[in-house]
Amino acid sequence: DHLGVIASVIKDLELIEMINARLIPDAQAMITPGEAVAGMILNGLGFAHRPLSLTPQFFARRPLDLLFREGVDAEMFNRFKLGRTLDAAYAYGCDLLFQELALAACAHEGIDLRFNHLDTTSFALSGEYIPERDEQAITITYGYSKDHRPDLKQAVLELMVSQDGGVPFVSKSWDGNTSDVID
């Protein structure tokens, strides 16, 4: 299926190595942060529609030696490893990590970044969003909904894409009530 193509692109762009250079692997860990992120990408693009905690089930019937490397098994993608990797990405800066990886991928593929497009969009969310502590990444709250759903809380994403292929290379997350009007 398509997972082999995605894994091949991840290897070709050396995303695992770039992530490992930023989110330093634990010497005793069985998979690296780069492999954990690659696993989350494959799971997310695998049309599974399951929570990340079920990633081991997703990989149970997949040829992990071909998708990753020899010796990797499904149980290595447990919720603890994925959670620690997401915590490390947050500590590093998710927007910064995305930007560094995307710009490196654009350079690798020869994407012209001289001309680009910047836009924002809102994502409607349902459920309770009570911060665990006073400091949080963004505030999920009510705001102007581009989905015409003023009854739902939201988050706002700002994205810059290249004119050459529409490749995203800069991302910034904003509070749900952030306006995209520039003064």
Steps between C-alpha positions, in 0.01 A plus 500: 500500500599868517688470831810375317502811283463728804775314690724531194443877483574529875828311445590696185450835676691367804223622731584243768862621520394867500254440784758300697744792465242727669324263742802317635437123530534321832784247474281233662190559287407226254384750236615858451281811507537517122370147462213576740401806294531297178272241660244768589514631142445152356219432747339838428518448125393139531131591507465321832300776679610363835658668799880497519476262795398230249810546282641158600182339365536697176856372451427141610453375144744729322853417374684724746843379388423653159324812628765576766793265562577147612405431862211747531174350625152642548515511882784753484244760383319497834319800646785574740761531223269703279399723793862566600581582137210745478613658829852538360362657180296744708806591710702557183219703340254332264484795259881529497544126445251502212665803341852354522393164357286656226770744389757217489259289294437793263876549456545126437229501232597835345169673584508869408417702814531848349124526452252375756150532641398561864154424635323399820227250568303399805434149625175445689538277806246341729539389859644649815835678483605582852871580527695274735710796610508876450756480219382339178593507133180663370157578637220295350205737518214657307579738215403585143435160341581464132304173519192702602488314832497774767372239748835314501835595645787521257871536433653707220782388271711737293680332211742624237530291182725527198356608169709216356274203578320645804748339741447618861819626661400737782229429756378686807220402738284771656231530764147427381394863522793639297400722209679467167461872432838673482514860619 
